[in-house]
Amino acid sequence: MKEVVGLPEEEEKGEKEKQRSPLTTLLFICVTLAIVMKFLYGLEPVRQFFAGPAKFIFVPILLFLGYLGTKRS
């Protein structure tokens, strides 16, 4: 019996399909950041730091992540 071998075009197509979408990467970063902050917020110094105006540190970060999410390459 002859062995079936994949064509080079199929291999290239498979490699292109394996690349992650920018939105998938953005979602991964957001979820990871949320989980880390959830655990860090249990520490008293971190909680006191974000109780004041320091909580607005995340506004530019969230705006930038939102910009990346809407920008499609």
All heavy atoms as a GROMACS GRO file, in nm:
protein
  585
    1MET      N    1   0.083  -0.117   0.000
    1MET     CA    2   0.000   0.000   0.000
    1MET      C    3   0.088   0.125   0.000
    1MET      O    4   0.193   0.127   0.063
    1MET     CB    5  -0.090   0.004   0.122
    1MET     CG    6  -0.191  -0.106   0.129
    1MET     SD    7  -0.314  -0.063   0.250
    1MET     CE    8  -0.452  -0.052   0.142
    2LYS      N    9   0.038   0.225  -0.067
    2LYS     CA   10   0.113   0.350  -0.072
    2LYS      C   11   0.075   0.436   0.049
    2LYS      O   12  -0.039   0.440   0.091
    2LYS     CB   13   0.080   0.426  -0.200
    2LYS     CG   14   0.132   0.358  -0.323
    2LYS     CD   15   0.104   0.444  -0.445
    2LYS     CE   16   0.160   0.377  -0.568
    2LYS     NZ   17   0.135   0.457  -0.688
    3GLU      N   18   0.176   0.503   0.100
    3GLU     CA   19   0.154   0.592   0.214
    3GLU      C   20   0.116   0.731   0.162
    3GLU      O   21   0.178   0.783   0.072
    3GLU     CB   22   0.281   0.600   0.297
    3GLU     CG   23   0.263   0.679   0.424
    3GLU     CD   24   0.390   0.677   0.507
    3GLU    OE1   25   0.461   0.576   0.505
    3GLU    OE2   26   0.416   0.778   0.572
    4VAL      N   27   0.012   0.787   0.222
    4VAL     CA   28  -0.034   0.919   0.181
    4VAL      C   29   0.050   1.024   0.252
    4VAL      O   30   0.063   1.022   0.374
    4VAL     CB   31  -0.183   0.939   0.214
    4VAL    CG1   32  -0.228   1.078   0.175
    4VAL    CG2   33  -0.266   0.832   0.147
    5VAL      N   34   0.107   1.114   0.173
    5VAL     CA   35   0.192   1.219   0.228
    5VAL      C   36   0.122   1.352   0.204
    5VAL      O   37   0.068   1.376   0.096
    5VAL     CB   38   0.331   1.218   0.161
    5VAL    CG1   39   0.418   1.329   0.216
    5VAL    CG2   40   0.399   1.083   0.179
    6GLY      N   41   0.124   1.441   0.306
    6GLY     CA   42   0.060   1.572   0.294
    6GLY      C   43   0.132   1.661   0.195
    6GLY      O   44   0.254   1.653   0.178
    7LEU      N   45   0.058   1.742   0.127
    7LEU     CA   46   0.115   1.836   0.031
    7LEU      C   47   0.173   1.956   0.104
    7LEU      O   48   0.126   1.995   0.210
    7LEU     CB   49   0.006   1.882  -0.068
    7LEU     CG   50  -0.057   1.771  -0.152
    7LEU    CD1   51  -0.173   1.828  -0.234
    7LEU    CD2   52   0.047   1.709  -0.244
    8PRO      N   53   0.276   2.020   0.046
    8PRO     CA   54   0.335   2.138   0.111
    8PRO      C   55   0.234   2.251   0.130
    8PRO      O   56   0.242   2.324   0.227
    8PRO     CB   57   0.446   2.180   0.015
    8PRO     CG   58   0.476   2.061  -0.069
    8PRO     CD   59   0.351   1.981  -0.073
    9GLU      N   60   0.140   2.266   0.037
    9GLU     CA   61   0.040   2.372   0.051
    9GLU      C   62  -0.045   2.350   0.176
    9GLU      O   63  -0.083   2.444   0.244
    9GLU     CB   64  -0.050   2.379  -0.073
    9GLU     CG   65   0.021   2.416  -0.202
    9GLU     CD   66   0.078   2.294  -0.274
    9GLU    OE1   67   0.030   2.182  -0.250
    9GLU    OE2   68   0.172   2.313  -0.352
   10GLU      N   69  -0.075   2.223   0.204
   10GLU     CA   70  -0.156   2.192   0.321
   10GLU      C   71  -0.080   2.222   0.450
   10GLU      O   72  -0.137   2.268   0.547
   10GLU     CB   73  -0.199   2.046   0.318
   10GLU     CG   74  -0.300   2.013   0.209
   10GLU     CD   75  -0.335   1.866   0.207
   10GLU    OE1   76  -0.285   1.792   0.293
   10GLU    OE2   77  -0.412   1.826   0.119
   11GLU      N   78   0.052   2.197   0.450
   11GLU     CA   79   0.132   2.224   0.569
   11GLU      C   80   0.139   2.374   0.595
   11GLU      O   81   0.128   2.418   0.710
   11GLU     CB   82   0.272   2.166   0.552
   11GLU     CG   83   0.275   2.015   0.553
   11GLU     CD   84   0.414   1.959   0.528
   11GLU    OE1   85   0.510   2.038   0.526
   11GLU    OE2   86   0.425   1.838   0.510
   12GLU      N   87   0.157   2.454   0.490
   12GLU     CA   88   0.162   2.599   0.508
   12GLU      C   89   0.028   2.651   0.557
   12GLU      O   90   0.021   2.739   0.641
   12GLU     CB   91   0.200   2.667   0.376
   12GLU     CG   92   0.344   2.643   0.334
   12GLU     CD   93   0.377   2.704   0.198
   12GLU    OE1   94   0.291   2.776   0.144
   12GLU    OE2   95   0.486   2.678   0.149
   13LYS      N   96  -0.079   2.597   0.504
   13LYS     CA   97  -0.212   2.638   0.545
   13LYS      C   98  -0.234   2.604   0.692
   13LYS      O   99  -0.290   2.683   0.768
   13LYS     CB  100  -0.317   2.570   0.458
   13LYS     CG  101  -0.458   2.613   0.488
   13LYS     CD  102  -0.556   2.542   0.397
   13LYS     CE  103  -0.699   2.576   0.434
   13LYS     NZ  104  -0.796   2.504   0.354
   14GLY      N  105  -0.189   2.488   0.734
   14GLY     CA  106  -0.203   2.447   0.874
   14GLY      C  107  -0.125   2.536   0.968
   14GLY      O  108  -0.170   2.569   1.076
   15GLU      N  109  -0.005   2.579   0.926
   15GLU     CA  110   0.076   2.668   1.009
   15GLU      C  111   0.010   2.804   1.022
   15GLU      O  112   0.014   2.866   1.127
   15GLU     CB  113   0.216   2.682   0.951
   15GLU     CG  114   0.299   2.556   0.962
   15GLU     CD  115   0.434   2.569   0.893
   15GLU    OE1  116   0.467   2.680   0.846
   15GLU    OE2  117   0.507   2.469   0.887
   16LYS      N  118  -0.051   2.853   0.916
   16LYS     CA  119  -0.118   2.983   0.922
   16LYS      C  120  -0.240   2.978   1.012
   16LYS      O  121  -0.271   3.074   1.080
   16LYS     CB  122  -0.158   3.028   0.781
   16LYS     CG  123  -0.041   3.066   0.695
   16LYS     CD  124  -0.088   3.110   0.558
   16LYS     CE  125   0.032   3.142   0.468
   16LYS     NZ  126  -0.010   3.176   0.332
   17GLU      N  127  -0.310   2.866   1.012
   17GLU     CA  128  -0.429   2.852   1.096
   17GLU      C  129  -0.393   2.842   1.243
   17GLU      O  130  -0.474   2.874   1.328
   17GLU     CB  131  -0.510   2.730   1.053
   17GLU     CG  132  -0.578   2.747   0.918
   17GLU     CD  133  -0.650   2.622   0.874
   17GLU    OE1  134  -0.647   2.522   0.949
   17GLU    OE2  135  -0.708   2.623   0.765
   18LYS      N  136  -0.272   2.799   1.275
   18LYS     CA  137  -0.231   2.782   1.413
   18LYS      C  138  -0.195   2.914   1.480
   18LYS      O  139  -0.184   2.920   1.601
   18LYS     CB  140  -0.112   2.686   1.421
   18LYS     CG  141  -0.148   2.543   1.390
   18LYS     CD  142  -0.028   2.454   1.402
   18LYS     CE  143  -0.063   2.311   1.364
   18LYS     NZ  144   0.053   2.223   1.370
   19GLN      N  145  -0.174   3.020   1.402
   19GLN     CA  146  -0.140   3.149   1.460
   19GLN      C  147  -0.258   3.202   1.539
   19GLN      O  148  -0.373   3.188   1.500
   19GLN     CB  149  -0.100   3.248   1.351
   19GLN     CG  150   0.029   3.211   1.281
   19GLN     CD  151   0.062   3.310   1.170
   19GLN    OE1  152  -0.018   3.394   1.136
   19GLN    NE2  153   0.180   3.298   1.116
   20ARG      N  154  -0.227   3.266   1.653
   20ARG     CA  155  -0.333   3.319   1.739
   20ARG      C  156  -0.385   3.452   1.686
   20ARG      O  157  -0.310   3.532   1.633
   20ARG     CB  158  -0.280   3.340   1.880
   20ARG     CG  159  -0.254   3.211   1.953
   20ARG     CD  160  -0.231   3.240   2.099
   20ARG     NE  161  -0.206   3.117   2.169
   20ARG     CZ  162  -0.090   3.083   2.221
   20ARG    NH1  163   0.012   3.165   2.212
   20ARG    NH2  164  -0.075   2.969   2.282
   21SER      N  165  -0.510   3.472   1.707
   21SER     CA  166  -0.574   3.599   1.673
   21SER      C  167  -0.528   3.705   1.773
   21SER      O  168  -0.504   3.674   1.890
   21SER     CB  169  -0.725   3.582   1.679
   21SER     OG  170  -0.788   3.707   1.683
   22PRO      N  171  -0.516   3.831   1.732
   22PRO     CA  172  -0.481   3.937   1.828
   22PRO      C  173  -0.585   3.950   1.939
   22PRO      O  174  -0.551   3.982   2.052
   22PRO     CB  175  -0.477   4.064   1.744
   22PRO     CG  176  -0.466   4.020   1.603
   22PRO     CD  177  -0.522   3.882   1.595
   23LEU      N  178  -0.710   3.923   1.907
   23LEU     CA  179  -0.813   3.930   2.010
   23LEU      C  180  -0.797   3.818   2.113
   23LEU      O  181  -0.824   3.839   2.232
   23LEU     CB  182  -0.952   3.924   1.947
   23LEU     CG  183  -0.991   4.047   1.866
   23LEU    CD1  184  -1.127   4.025   1.802
   23LEU    CD2  185  -0.992   4.170   1.952
   24THR      N  186  -0.752   3.702   2.070
   24THR     CA  187  -0.728   3.592   2.163
   24THR      C  188  -0.614   3.628   2.258
   24THR      O  189  -0.622   3.604   2.378
   24THR     CB  190  -0.694   3.463   2.086
   24THR    OG1  191  -0.798   3.435   1.994
   24THR    CG2  192  -0.675   3.347   2.181
   25THR      N  193  -0.509   3.688   2.204
   25THR     CA  194  -0.396   3.730   2.286
   25THR      C  195  -0.439   3.838   2.385
   25THR      O  196  -0.402   3.835   2.502
   25THR     CB  197  -0.282   3.781   2.197
   25THR    OG1  198  -0.248   3.680   2.102
   25THR    CG2  199  -0.160   3.817   2.279
   26LEU      N  200  -0.519   3.932   2.338
   26LEU     CA  201  -0.568   4.039   2.424
   26LEU      C  202  -0.655   3.983   2.536
   26LEU      O  203  -0.643   4.024   2.652
   26LEU     CB  204  -0.646   4.141   2.341
   26LEU     CG  205  -0.702   4.260   2.415
   26LEU    CD1  206  -0.588   4.347   2.466
   26LEU    CD2  207  -0.791   4.340   2.324
   27LEU      N  208  -0.740   3.889   2.504
   27LEU     CA  209  -0.826   3.826   2.604
   27LEU      C  210  -0.742   3.753   2.708
   27LEU      O  211  -0.768   3.760   2.828
   27LEU     CB  212  -0.924   3.730   2.537
   27LEU     CG  213  -1.019   3.656   2.630
   27LEU    CD1  214  -1.112   3.756   2.699
   27LEU    CD2  215  -1.098   3.553   2.554
   28PHE      N  216  -0.638   3.683   2.664
   28PHE     CA  217  -0.549   3.611   2.755
   28PHE      C  218  -0.481   3.708   2.851
   28PHE      O  219  -0.473   3.683   2.972
   28PHE     CB  220  -0.445   3.532   2.675
   28PHE     CG  221  -0.343   3.464   2.761
   28PHE    CD1  222  -0.375   3.348   2.830
   28PHE    CD2  223  -0.216   3.515   2.774
   28PHE    CE1  224  -0.282   3.285   2.910
   28PHE    CE2  225  -0.121   3.453   2.853
   28PHE     CZ  226  -0.156   3.337   2.922
   29ILE      N  227  -0.434   3.822   2.799
   29ILE     CA  228  -0.367   3.921   2.883
   29ILE      C  229  -0.464   3.979   2.986
   29ILE      O  230  -0.430   3.993   3.104
   29ILE     CB  231  -0.305   4.033   2.796
   29ILE    CG1  232  -0.187   3.978   2.716
   29ILE    CG2  233  -0.261   4.151   2.881
   29ILE    CD1  234  -0.135   4.072   2.611
   30CYS      N  235  -0.585   4.010   2.942
   30CYS     CA  236  -0.685   4.069   3.033
   30CYS      C  237  -0.724   3.972   3.143
   30CYS      O  238  -0.734   4.009   3.261
   30CYS     CB  239  -0.808   4.112   2.955
   30CYS     SG  240  -0.781   4.256   2.851
   31VAL      N  241  -0.748   3.848   3.108
   31VAL     CA  242  -0.788   3.748   3.208
   31VAL      C  243  -0.674   3.722   3.305
   31VAL      O  244  -0.695   3.713   3.427
   31VAL     CB  245  -0.834   3.618   3.138
   31VAL    CG1  246  -0.850   3.505   3.238
   31VAL    CG2  247  -0.962   3.641   3.062
   32THR      N  248  -0.551   3.714   3.255
   32THR     CA  249  -0.435   3.693   3.342
   32THR      C  250  -0.418   3.810   3.438
   32THR      O  251  -0.395   3.791   3.558
   32THR     CB  252  -0.308   3.675   3.258
   32THR    OG1  253  -0.327   3.567   3.167
   32THR    CG2  254  -0.188   3.647   3.347
   33LEU      N  255  -0.432   3.933   3.387
   33LEU     CA  256  -0.421   4.052   3.472
   33LEU      C  257  -0.531   4.052   3.579
   33LEU      O  258  -0.505   4.086   3.694
   33LEU     CB  259  -0.429   4.178   3.386
   33LEU     CG  260  -0.417   4.311   3.458
   33LEU    CD1  261  -0.279   4.323   3.523
   33LEU    CD2  262  -0.439   4.425   3.362
   34ALA      N  263  -0.652   4.013   3.543
   34ALA     CA  264  -0.762   4.011   3.639
   34ALA      C  265  -0.737   3.908   3.749
   34ALA      O  266  -0.762   3.935   3.867
   34ALA     CB  267  -0.893   3.981   3.567
   35ILE      N  268  -0.686   3.792   3.712
   35ILE     CA  269  -0.659   3.688   3.812
   35ILE      C  270  -0.547   3.731   3.907
   35ILE      O  271  -0.557   3.715   4.028
   35ILE     CB  272  -0.625   3.554   3.743
   35ILE    CG1  273  -0.749   3.499   3.674
   35ILE    CG2  274  -0.570   3.453   3.843
   35ILE    CD1  275  -0.723   3.379   3.585
   36VAL      N  276  -0.441   3.790   3.851
   36VAL     CA  277  -0.330   3.837   3.934
   36VAL      C  278  -0.378   3.945   4.031
   36VAL      O  279  -0.343   3.944   4.150
   36VAL     CB  280  -0.214   3.887   3.845
   36VAL    CG1  281  -0.112   3.964   3.926
   36VAL    CG2  282  -0.148   3.771   3.773
   37MET      N  283  -0.457   4.039   3.980
   37MET     CA  284  -0.506   4.147   4.066
   37MET      C  285  -0.600   4.093   4.174
   37MET      O  286  -0.603   4.145   4.286
   37MET     CB  287  -0.576   4.254   3.984
   37MET     CG  288  -0.481   4.342   3.906
   37MET     SD  289  -0.348   4.413   4.006
   37MET     CE  290  -0.439   4.505   4.128
   38LYS      N  291  -0.676   3.990   4.142
   38LYS     CA  292  -0.766   3.932   4.242
   38LYS      C  293  -0.686   3.876   4.359
   38LYS      O  294  -0.720   3.896   4.475
   38LYS     CB  295  -0.850   3.822   4.179
   38LYS     CG  296  -0.948   3.757   4.276
   38LYS     CD  297  -1.022   3.645   4.210
   38LYS     CE  298  -1.122   3.576   4.294
   38LYS     NZ  299  -1.103   3.569   4.434
   39PHE      N  300  -0.576   3.809   4.329
   39PHE     CA  301  -0.493   3.752   4.436
   39PHE      C  302  -0.414   3.861   4.509
   39PHE      O  303  -0.399   3.856   4.631
   39PHE     CB  304  -0.398   3.647   4.380
   39PHE     CG  305  -0.468   3.519   4.344
   39PHE    CD1  306  -0.465   3.472   4.214
   39PHE    CD2  307  -0.537   3.445   4.439
   39PHE    CE1  308  -0.530   3.354   4.179
   39PHE    CE2  309  -0.602   3.327   4.405
   39PHE     CZ  310  -0.598   3.281   4.276
   40LEU      N  311  -0.365   3.961   4.435
   40LEU     CA  312  -0.288   4.067   4.500
   40LEU      C  313  -0.376   4.156   4.587
   40LEU      O  314  -0.330   4.213   4.685
   40LEU     CB  315  -0.217   4.153   4.395
   40LEU     CG  316  -0.094   4.092   4.330
   40LEU    CD1  317  -0.036   4.187   4.226
   40LEU    CD2  318   0.011   4.059   4.435
   41TYR      N  319  -0.503   4.171   4.550
   41TYR     CA  320  -0.592   4.258   4.626
   41TYR      C  321  -0.620   4.204   4.766
   41TYR      O  322  -0.663   4.276   4.854
   41TYR     CB  323  -0.725   4.277   4.550
   41TYR     CG  324  -0.799   4.400   4.595
   41TYR    CD1  325  -0.752   4.527   4.561
   41TYR    CD2  326  -0.915   4.391   4.671
   41TYR    CE1  327  -0.819   4.640   4.602
   41TYR    CE2  328  -0.982   4.504   4.712
   41TYR     CZ  329  -0.935   4.628   4.677
   41TYR     OH  330  -1.001   4.740   4.717
   42GLY      N  331  -0.590   4.078   4.788
   42GLY     CA  332  -0.604   4.021   4.922
   42GLY      C  333  -0.497   4.069   5.018
   42GLY      O  334  -0.515   4.059   5.140
   43LEU      N  335  -0.389   4.126   4.968
   43LEU     CA  336  -0.282   4.178   5.054
   43LEU      C  337  -0.318   4.320   5.098
   43LEU      O  338  -0.360   4.403   5.017
   43LEU     CB  339  -0.149   4.180   4.979
   43LEU     CG  340  -0.100   4.044   4.927
   43LEU    CD1  341   0.024   4.064   4.842
   43LEU    CD2  342  -0.070   3.952   5.043
   44GLU      N  343  -0.301   4.348   5.225
   44GLU     CA  344  -0.341   4.478   5.280
   44GLU      C  345  -0.269   4.597   5.217
   44GLU      O  346  -0.333   4.697   5.184
   44GLU     CB  347  -0.320   4.477   5.432
   44GLU     CG  348  -0.377   4.599   5.502
   44GLU     CD  349  -0.527   4.612   5.487
   44GLU    OE1  350  -0.595   4.508   5.479
   44GLU    OE2  351  -0.576   4.726   5.483
   45PRO      N  352  -0.136   4.594   5.196
   45PRO     CA  353  -0.071   4.710   5.133
   45PRO      C  354  -0.122   4.738   4.991
   45PRO      O  355  -0.138   4.853   4.952
   45PRO     CB  356   0.077   4.672   5.129
   45PRO     CG  357   0.094   4.564   5.229
   45PRO     CD  358  -0.038   4.494   5.238
   46VAL      N  359  -0.150   4.634   4.917
   46VAL     CA  360  -0.202   4.651   4.781
   46VAL      C  361  -0.342   4.710   4.787
   46VAL      O  362  -0.376   4.800   4.711
   46VAL     CB  363  -0.202   4.518   4.704
   46VAL    CG1  364  -0.265   4.532   4.568
   46VAL    CG2  365  -0.060   4.463   4.692
   47ARG      N  366  -0.424   4.665   4.880
   47ARG     CA  367  -0.560   4.716   4.895
   47ARG      C  368  -0.558   4.864   4.934
   47ARG      O  369  -0.635   4.944   4.881
   47ARG     CB  370  -0.635   4.635   5.001
   47ARG     CG  371  -0.783   4.665   5.003
   47ARG     CD  372  -0.860   4.580   5.103
   47ARG     NE  373  -0.827   4.440   5.092
   47ARG     CZ  374  -0.806   4.361   5.196
   47ARG    NH1  375  -0.815   4.408   5.318
   47ARG    NH2  376  -0.777   4.234   5.179
   48GLN      N  377  -0.468   4.903   5.024
   48GLN     CA  378  -0.458   5.043   5.064
   48GLN      C  379  -0.408   5.130   4.948
   48GLN      O  380  -0.451   5.243   4.932
   48GLN     CB  381  -0.366   5.058   5.184
   48GLN     CG  382  -0.426   5.005   5.312
   48GLN     CD  383  -0.330   5.016   5.428
   48GLN    OE1  384  -0.215   5.058   5.411
   48GLN    NE2  385  -0.374   4.977   5.547
   49PHE      N  386  -0.317   5.076   4.868
   49PHE     CA  387  -0.263   5.150   4.754
   49PHE      C  388  -0.373   5.183   4.653
   49PHE      O  389  -0.381   5.295   4.603
   49PHE     CB  390  -0.152   5.068   4.687
   49PHE     CG  391  -0.095   5.133   4.565
   49PHE    CD1  392  -0.009   5.240   4.576
   49PHE    CD2  393  -0.125   5.085   4.440
   49PHE    CE1  394   0.045   5.300   4.463
   49PHE    CE2  395  -0.072   5.144   4.326
   49PHE     CZ  396   0.014   5.252   4.339
   50PHE      N  397  -0.460   5.088   4.626
   50PHE     CA  398  -0.565   5.108   4.528
   50PHE      C  399  -0.691   5.172   4.587
   50PHE      O  400  -0.786   5.199   4.514
   50PHE     CB  401  -0.601   4.978   4.458
   50PHE     CG  402  -0.497   4.934   4.361
   50PHE    CD1  403  -0.418   4.824   4.386
   50PHE    CD2  404  -0.476   5.005   4.244
   50PHE    CE1  405  -0.320   4.785   4.296
   50PHE    CE2  406  -0.379   4.967   4.154
   50PHE     CZ  407  -0.301   4.857   4.180
   51ALA      N  408  -0.693   5.198   4.717
   51ALA     CA  409  -0.809   5.262   4.778
   51ALA      C  410  -0.813   5.411   4.743
   51ALA      O  411  -0.919   5.471   4.736
   51ALA     CB  412  -0.807   5.243   4.929
   52GLY      N  413  -0.698   5.471   4.719
   52GLY     CA  414  -0.691   5.614   4.689
   52GLY      C  415  -0.694   5.639   4.539
   52GLY      O  416  -0.750   5.561   4.462
   53PRO      N  417  -0.634   5.749   4.498
   53PRO     CA  418  -0.635   5.784   4.356
   53PRO      C  419  -0.549   5.693   4.268
   53PRO      O  420  -0.553   5.704   4.146
   53PRO     CB  421  -0.582   5.927   4.353
   53PRO     CG  422  -0.515   5.949   4.483
   53PRO     CD  423  -0.575   5.853   4.581
   54ALA      N  424  -0.475   5.603   4.329
   54ALA     CA  425  -0.390   5.512   4.251
   54ALA      C  426  -0.473   5.414   4.168
   54ALA      O  427  -0.421   5.353   4.075
   54ALA     CB  428  -0.297   5.434   4.343
   55LYS      N  429  -0.601   5.401   4.201
   55LYS     CA  430  -0.685   5.309   4.123
   55LYS      C  431  -0.700   5.355   3.979
   55LYS      O  432  -0.735   5.277   3.891
   55LYS     CB  433  -0.822   5.291   4.188
   55LYS     CG  434  -0.902   5.416   4.201
   55LYS     CD  435  -1.027   5.391   4.280
   55LYS     CE  436  -1.080   5.522   4.334
   55LYS     NZ  437  -1.170   5.504   4.444
   56PHE      N  438  -0.673   5.483   3.952
   56PHE     CA  439  -0.684   5.534   3.817
   56PHE      C  440  -0.562   5.502   3.731
   56PHE      O  441  -0.556   5.542   3.616
   56PHE     CB  442  -0.709   5.685   3.820
   56PHE     CG  443  -0.840   5.719   3.884
   56PHE    CD1  444  -0.844   5.782   4.006
   56PHE    CD2  445  -0.959   5.685   3.822
   56PHE    CE1  446  -0.964   5.813   4.066
   56PHE    CE2  447  -1.081   5.715   3.882
   56PHE     CZ  448  -1.083   5.779   4.004
   57ILE      N  449  -0.467   5.428   3.788
   57ILE     CA  450  -0.352   5.382   3.710
   57ILE      C  451  -0.398   5.290   3.598
   57ILE      O  452  -0.343   5.291   3.489
   57ILE     CB  453  -0.250   5.310   3.802
   57ILE    CG1  454  -0.175   5.412   3.887
   57ILE    CG2  455  -0.153   5.224   3.724
   57ILE    CD1  456  -0.081   5.351   3.987
   58PHE      N  457  -0.502   5.213   3.625
   58PHE     CA  458  -0.546   5.114   3.527
   58PHE      C  459  -0.628   5.173   3.413
   58PHE      O  460  -0.651   5.107   3.314
   58PHE     CB  461  -0.624   5.002   3.595
   58PHE     CG  462  -0.535   4.905   3.667
   58PHE    CD1  463  -0.538   4.896   3.804
   58PHE    CD2  464  -0.447   4.826   3.597
   58PHE    CE1  465  -0.456   4.808   3.870
   58PHE    CE2  466  -0.363   4.738   3.662
   58PHE     CZ  467  -0.368   4.729   3.798
   59VAL      N  468  -0.673   5.297   3.426
   59VAL     CA  469  -0.752   5.358   3.319
   59VAL      C  470  -0.673   5.366   3.188
   59VAL      O  471  -0.721   5.321   3.084
   59VAL     CB  472  -0.808   5.495   3.362
   59VAL    CG1  473  -0.871   5.567   3.245
   59VAL    CG2  474  -0.908   5.477   3.475
   60PRO      N  475  -0.549   5.420   3.186
   60PRO     CA  476  -0.474   5.421   3.060
   60PRO      C  477  -0.443   5.281   3.007
   60PRO      O  478  -0.445   5.257   2.887
   60PRO     CB  479  -0.344   5.495   3.093
   60PRO     CG  480  -0.366   5.562   3.222
   60PRO     CD  481  -0.476   5.490   3.292
   61ILE      N  482  -0.418   5.188   3.099
   61ILE     CA  483  -0.389   5.050   3.057
   61ILE      C  484  -0.512   4.990   2.989
   61ILE      O  485  -0.503   4.929   2.883
   61ILE     CB  486  -0.344   4.965   3.177
   61ILE    CG1  487  -0.210   5.015   3.230
   61ILE    CG2  488  -0.335   4.817   3.139
   61ILE    CD1  489  -0.168   4.952   3.359
   62LEU      N  490  -0.629   5.009   3.049
   62LEU     CA  491  -0.751   4.955   2.991
   62LEU      C  492  -0.785   5.022   2.858
   62LEU      O  493  -0.831   4.956   2.765
   62LEU     CB  494  -0.868   4.969   3.089
   62LEU     CG  495  -0.857   4.884   3.216
   62LEU    CD1  496  -0.972   4.916   3.310
   62LEU    CD2  497  -0.854   4.737   3.182
   63LEU      N  498  -0.761   5.153   2.848
   63LEU     CA  499  -0.785   5.222   2.722
   63LEU      C  500  -0.692   5.170   2.612
   63LEU      O  501  -0.733   5.150   2.498
   63LEU     CB  502  -0.767   5.373   2.739
   63LEU     CG  503  -0.876   5.444   2.819
   63LEU    CD1  504  -0.837   5.590   2.841
   63LEU    CD2  505  -1.009   5.435   2.747
   64PHE      N  506  -0.567   5.145   2.648
   64PHE     CA  507  -0.471   5.092   2.550
   64PHE      C  508  -0.510   4.952   2.506
   64PHE      O  509  -0.506   4.919   2.387
   64PHE     CB  510  -0.330   5.093   2.609
   64PHE     CG  511  -0.226   5.039   2.514
   64PHE    CD1  512  -0.192   5.109   2.400
   64PHE    CD2  513  -0.165   4.917   2.538
   64PHE    CE1  514  -0.097   5.058   2.312
   64PHE    CE2  515  -0.071   4.867   2.452
   64PHE     CZ  516  -0.036   4.937   2.338
   65LEU      N  517  -0.550   4.867   2.601
   65LEU     CA  518  -0.593   4.732   2.566
   65LEU      C  519  -0.720   4.735   2.481
   65LEU      O  520  -0.736   4.656   2.387
   65LEU     CB  521  -0.616   4.648   2.690
   65LEU     CG  522  -0.490   4.610   2.769
   65LEU    CD1  523  -0.527   4.539   2.898
   65LEU    CD2  524  -0.396   4.526   2.684
   66GLY      N  525  -0.809   4.830   2.509
   66GLY     CA  526  -0.927   4.846   2.425
   66GLY      C  527  -0.892   4.890   2.285
   66GLY      O  528  -0.951   4.844   2.187
   67TYR      N  529  -0.794   4.979   2.274
   67TYR     CA  530  -0.747   5.023   2.143
   67TYR      C  531  -0.689   4.906   2.065
   67TYR      O  532  -0.717   4.887   1.946
   67TYR     CB  533  -0.643   5.133   2.158
   67TYR     CG  534  -0.567   5.163   2.031
   67TYR    CD1  535  -0.629   5.233   1.927
   67TYR    CD2  536  -0.436   5.121   2.014
   67TYR    CE1  537  -0.560   5.258   1.810
   67TYR    CE2  538  -0.367   5.146   1.898
   67TYR     CZ  539  -0.430   5.216   1.796
   67TYR     OH  540  -0.362   5.240   1.680
   68LEU      N  541  -0.607   4.824   2.132
   68LEU     CA  542  -0.551   4.708   2.063
   68LEU      C  543  -0.660   4.610   2.020
   68LEU      O  544  -0.648   4.546   1.917
   68LEU     CB  545  -0.451   4.635   2.156
   68LEU     CG  546  -0.320   4.707   2.182
   68LEU    CD1  547  -0.234   4.623   2.277
   68LEU    CD2  548  -0.246   4.736   2.053
   69GLY      N  549  -0.766   4.600   2.100
   69GLY     CA  550  -0.874   4.508   2.068
   69GLY      C  551  -0.954   4.552   1.946
   69GLY      O  552  -1.006   4.470   1.872
   70THR      N  553  -0.962   4.683   1.924
   70THR     CA  554  -1.040   4.732   1.810
   70THR      C  555  -0.956   4.745   1.685
   70THR      O  556  -1.010   4.750   1.575
   70THR     CB  557  -1.103   4.869   1.842
   70THR    OG1  558  -0.999   4.961   1.876
   70THR    CG2  559  -1.201   4.858   1.956
   71LYS      N  560  -0.824   4.749   1.700
   71LYS     CA  561  -0.735   4.762   1.584
   71LYS      C  562  -0.714   4.624   1.523
   71LYS      O  563  -0.666   4.533   1.588
   71LYS     CB  564  -0.601   4.820   1.629
   71LYS     CG  565  -0.502   4.836   1.519
   71LYS     CD  566  -0.371   4.888   1.577
   71LYS     CE  567  -0.263   4.876   1.472
   71LYS     NZ  568  -0.131   4.895   1.530
   72ARG      N  569  -0.752   4.607   1.400
   72ARG     CA  570  -0.735   4.478   1.332
   72ARG      C  571  -0.626   4.490   1.228
   72ARG      O  572  -0.627   4.582   1.148
   72ARG     CB  573  -0.866   4.436   1.262
   72ARG     CG  574  -0.983   4.413   1.354
   72ARG     CD  575  -0.960   4.302   1.454
   72ARG     NE  576  -0.930   4.178   1.390
   72ARG     CZ  577  -0.995   4.066   1.407
   72ARG    NH1  578  -1.098   4.062   1.486
   72ARG    NH2  579  -0.958   3.957   1.347
   73SER      N  580  -0.532   4.400   1.232
   73SER     CA  581  -0.421   4.403   1.133
   73SER      C  582  -0.462   4.341   1.004
   73SER      O  583  -0.525   4.243   0.996
   73SER     CB  584  -0.301   4.327   1.190
   73SER     OG  585  -0.256   4.389   1.308
   0.00000   0.00000   0.00000
